[in-house]
C-alpha cells in the first residue's frame, strides 16, 4: 500500500512539472525564453526617483519657443542625484537632448515633447547610422551607455517631421541616387550601448528619420507604444518604426504600428567586409508579441537591408491589417548575411505579401571585393497563420547570391491572388497543412 501511495505521490509531483514543461516558451533554436521577457511590467515614474517637472524650472508650453538648453539643464540637475525629468501637459519644443546615467523621462497625459524643425538645433556628433559610425545628427532623445534608463507615461514624443520629409523628397527628385542620410535630419529616439532599458506607454510619431533606433543595446523592453508616421498629406520618409542594430534580448509587446516604412527592422551592418568590423554585430533573442500593424505599414518584420547576422526571432500573436509584408528578408549581394532561426506564428489579418526574400541592391557597392559574398537564410518557420493577401510566397532561386534552406510553412490558411509557393526557390522546404485558395479573378 505504501508503495502504491508513493507512486501516486510521485506522479502527482510530475504532472505539474509536465504541464509547466508544455507551456515553456522557447526561441526558434530551442533556447527557453527567459522570464525577463514574459513577466515584463511597465515601470511607474514614482518608482524611479524624484520627479523634476520642467515647468518648475521655467519651461513654458509653446509651439514656437525652442527650449533645448533649459530642458537639458533639468536633465543635468536630475543626474546629480538621480531622478525623473517630467514633461507636463502642454507642448515643449526642443532640439537634441542627452540623458545621463540615473535619469529617466516621463511624459504626462497631454504632454508633447516636440522636435525642432531646424537641423541647427541638432549639432553634429559621432553616432551610428545606416550601418556605420560617422559624424551625423543626433536624435531628439538620446541615451548612450546608460543602465536602467526608462521612458514612460501617456504623452507623446513628436519629431515634427514635415519640413524634413519635404526636403528629403525634393533632394531625391534632384538626385535619385541620394542616400537616406544625405538629407540632414534627426531621428526621434536613439539608444546606444544601453542595458536594462524600458520604453512604455508613450506615442512616438512624425519622426524625420528612423523613429526608434537602438544600437548595441541589451535587455530592452518596448511595451504598449504607438508608433506613427503619415502617408498623407505629406508622406514621411524612411520613418521606420523600431530599428534594432546589433542588439540582443529585445522585447516588443503590445505596440501599434502605423508607419510609412518597415515596422520592426533588424539591422547590424553592411558592406563586403561587414562581418569583420567590430562596430557591427548580430541581432539575437528578439520577441515580438501581441502587436498590431496597420495598413500604411511596410513590412511587419524585416531582416536587412543592413544586417550581417540575425538569430532567434520569435514573432507571435499579432494582427495585421494591410501591411506590405508579413516577413521580408532583404538579401544584399554586397554583404555577407546569415538569417537563421526565425519563427512567425499565430498571426491573422491581411497583407500584400505573406513572405518575400530576394536580392536587395539599393546602393550596391562591392568596394575592393571581387566576389559576391553569399547570404544564407535557414530554419525559418511560418505557422498557424490566417492571412488574406495578394501573394503567398514571393521569391526565386538565386544560387549565386543567396541560399534559402530549412524553411517550414505549416498550418496556414491563405486567401491570395497568387497562391504559388515557389518551392523550387528553396534548397529545402516543407509545406504542411497549407490551404492556399485563389481569389476569383475580377473582370
Secondary structure, DSSP 8 states (H G I E B T S, - for coil): -HHHHHHHHHHHHHHHHHHHHHH--B-TTS-B--HHHHT-----GGGGS-EEEGGGGT---EEEEE-HHHHHHHHHHHHHH-EEEEE-SEEEEES-EEE-TTEEEEE-TTEEEEE-S-GGGS-EEEEEETTEEEEEE--SEEEES-BS-EEEES-EEE---HHHHHHHHHHHHH-TT--TTTS----SEEEES-EEEEEES-EEE--SS-SEEEES-EEEEEES-EEE---SSS---S--SEEEES-EEEEEES-EEE-SS-SEEEE---STTGGG-TT---EEEEEEES-EE-TT-SEEEEE-SS-SEEEEEEEEEEEEEEEEEEEEEEE-TTS--EEEEEEEEEEEEEEEEEEEEEE--TT---TT--S---EEEEEEEEEEEEEEEEEEEE----TTTEEEEEEEEEEEEEEEEE----GGG-SSEEEEEEEEEE-----
